[in-house]
Amino acid sequence: MFQKFGVTGVIFDIQGSKRYFLILHRVLNWNGWEFVKGGIDEGEEPLDAVLREIEEESGLTKVFVVSQLPRKVTWIAKETKYTYTPFILKGDMNEPINLEQEVIEHDAHKWVLQEDVENYLTHEDNKKIFREALEVLHNGEKN
């Protein structure tokens, strides 16, 4: 079985008292909503990979790491075991999104209110990552 490593970026911004999260509509290999994600290149650190993937998939450069989630996400598909490291990042909703790439992975994006995010996300793994991110953000607000 092959093994691949990757990263997921849960990007949020705050407008007024509301928290919004960036999700992308995927069209490459499957259709649905997800967070920014992608593979880690050989010799690349997960933090560098998530920042690179965010810029490649969304064009965002004004993002700041809030936390790396404590749990990695693992799944198996097509004879490959995927292990992804999720990060929470603070972004800027006013920064333009650019989905143009050589290979089109996404055709749309949304900044979605926190309470609506799970209704959009297609895969349960993304929903689990989102719930863990909310827990980390909530605990950070207490400190």
Summary of the structure (lengths in Angstrom):
residues: 143
radius of gyration: 14.4
end to end distance: 42.8
largest distance: 47.8
contacts: 421
relative contact order: 0.27
helix: 27%
strand: 42%
